[in-house]
Structure formats: C-alpha cells, structure tokens
Amino acid sequence: MAAVSSLSNGQSAVQSGWQQLQLQQARRTADQAEAEAQSLQQQAASAQRAASRADANAQTLASAANQADSNAGRARQGVAALETVGNMKAALSNSVQHVLASQQTSQATQTAESTQSVTNSQGQVTGTVVNVTA
C-alpha cells in the first residue's frame, strides 16, 4: 500500500503543478486582455477627441460658409444697385440731351422768326433786324 500512496502523492503533485501552470497561464491571458482593453480604451478616447475636434471644425466651417453666403448676397445687392444707378444715369443723360436738342431747335426757330427784313424807300432789302430779347 505504500506504493499506492506514493503513486497517489506523485499524481497529486503533478496535478498541483499542472493546476499552477494553468493558473499562471490564465493570469498571463487575463493580464494581456487587460492591457489590450486599456490600449483600446486609449485609442477610443483618442478617436473621440479627434471626432470632437472634427465636429468643432465642421461647425466653424459651416459658420464661415454662412458668413460667405451672406457676404455674397450683399455683394449681389450692391451690383444690382450699381446697375440701377447706371441705368438711371444713362436715362437721365438721354433726357438731358433730348432737352438740350429741343432747346437748340426752339432757339433756332425763335431766331429765325425774330429776324425781319429791312427795306429802303424803293423796296430793296438792305438788312435784317434781330430781336435779342429772347
């Protein structure tokens, strides 16, 4: 029986050693999993910070785009106003030219109507009288 007992003690020692090896392997696996989890958490935090920066940048760009659109609208209004002023100036210039031409025609007509022929006692035309009161 002593042989069985020592065999049993030997198996017990092997089992105990095996269990210790399994325990050590399980600890290493758990440590590796924990290290990987920490690494992934750091990567996730870094990605979250990058996403936050990208979101803030997108908001800044959207605000700048809105401002640029507003500036473009004001510029289009300015162009339209300048075109309107140019058209009004051309119309006014045409009106002034028309009035001046009318005045010149009127003055020429008045000048022609205000001149009278002067004749001498024998009925010969000797000159003209010009009305300068016009």
C-alpha positions in Angstrom: 0.0 0.0 0.0 2.9 2.3 0.5 3.5 2.1 -3.3 -0.1 3.2 -4.0 0.2 6.0 -1.5 3.4 7.3 -3.0 1.9 7.0 -6.5 -1.1 8.9 -5.3 1.1 11.5 -3.8 3.0 11.8 -7.1 -0.2 12.2 -9.1 -1.3 14.8 -6.6 2.0 16.7 -7.0 1.7 16.5 -10.8 -1.9 17.7 -10.6 -1.0 20.5 -8.3 1.9 21.6 -10.6 -0.5 21.4 -13.6 -3.1 23.5 -11.9 -0.4 26.0 -11.0 0.7 26.2 -14.7 -2.9 26.6 -15.8 -3.4 29.3 -13.2 -0.2 31.1 -14.3 -1.3 30.8 -18.0 -4.8 32.2 -17.0 -3.2 35.1 -15.2 -1.0 35.9 -18.2 -4.0 35.7 -20.5 -6.0 38.0 -18.2 -3.1 40.4 -18.0 -2.8 40.5 -21.8 -6.6 41.0 -22.1 -6.5 43.8 -19.6 -3.5 45.5 -21.4 -5.3 45.2 -24.7 -8.5 46.6 -23.2 -6.6 49.6 -21.8 -4.9 50.1 -25.2 -8.3 50.0 -27.0 -9.8 52.4 -24.4 -6.9 54.8 -25.1 -7.5 54.5 -28.8 -11.2 55.1 -28.3 -10.5 58.2 -26.2 -8.1 59.5 -28.8 -10.6 58.8 -31.6 -13.3 60.6 -29.5 -11.1 63.7 -29.1 -10.3 63.7 -32.9 -14.1 63.4 -33.6 -14.8 66.3 -31.2 -12.1 68.4 -33.0 -13.5 67.5 -36.4 -17.0 68.4 -35.2 -15.8 71.7 -33.9 -14.0 72.3 -37.2 -17.1 71.4 -39.2 -19.2 73.9 -37.1 -16.5 76.6 -37.7 -16.6 75.9 -41.5 -20.4 75.9 -41.6 -20.4 79.3 -39.8 -17.8 80.6 -42.2 -19.8 79.3 -45.2 -22.9 81.1 -43.9 -21.0 84.3 -43.5 -19.6 84.0 -47.0 -23.1 83.3 -48.4 -24.4 86.4 -46.6 -21.4 88.5 -48.0 -22.2 87.2 -51.5 -25.8 88.2 -51.1 -24.8 91.7 -50.1 -22.4 91.9 -53.0 -25.2 90.8 -55.4 -27.4 93.6 -54.0 -24.6 96.1 -54.5 -24.1 95.0 -58.1 -27.9 95.3 -58.7 -27.9 98.8 -57.1 -24.9 99.9 -59.3 -26.6 98.6 -62.4 -29.8 100.5 -61.4 -27.8 103.7 -60.9 -26.0 103.2 -64.2 -29.3 102.7 -66.0 -30.8 105.8 -64.3 -27.7 107.8 -65.2 -28.0 106.8 -68.9 -31.7 107.6 -68.9 -31.1 111.0 -67.3 -28.3 111.7 -69.8 -30.6 110.8 -72.7 -33.3 113.1 -71.2 -30.8 116.0 -70.8 -29.6 115.5 -74.4 -33.2 115.5 -75.6 -34.0 118.7 -73.7 -30.9 120.4 -75.0 -31.6 119.4 -78.6 -35.2 120.7 -78.1 -33.9 124.0 -76.7 -31.5 124.4 -79.6 -34.2 123.7 -82.1 -36.6 126.1 -80.3 -33.9 128.8 -80.2 -33.1 128.4 -83.8 -36.8 128.7 -84.7 -37.2 131.8 -82.5 -34.1 133.3 -84.0 -35.5 132.7 -87.5 -38.9 134.1 -86.5 -37.4 137.2 -84.8 -35.5 138.5 -87.7 -37.2 140.9 -90.1 -36.1 142.2 -93.4 -35.3 145.9 -93.6 -36.2 147.6 -96.9 -35.4 151.1 -98.2 -37.8 153.5 -99.7 -37.5 151.9 -103.1 -38.4 148.4 -101.6 -35.0 147.0 -101.7 -33.8 144.7 -98.8 -31.0 146.5 -97.1 -30.6 144.4 -93.9 -32.3 142.5 -91.1 -33.5 143.4 -87.6 -32.6 140.8 -84.9 -34.7 140.5 -81.7 -32.2 139.9 -78.9 -34.7 139.8 -76.1 -35.3 136.1 -76.5 
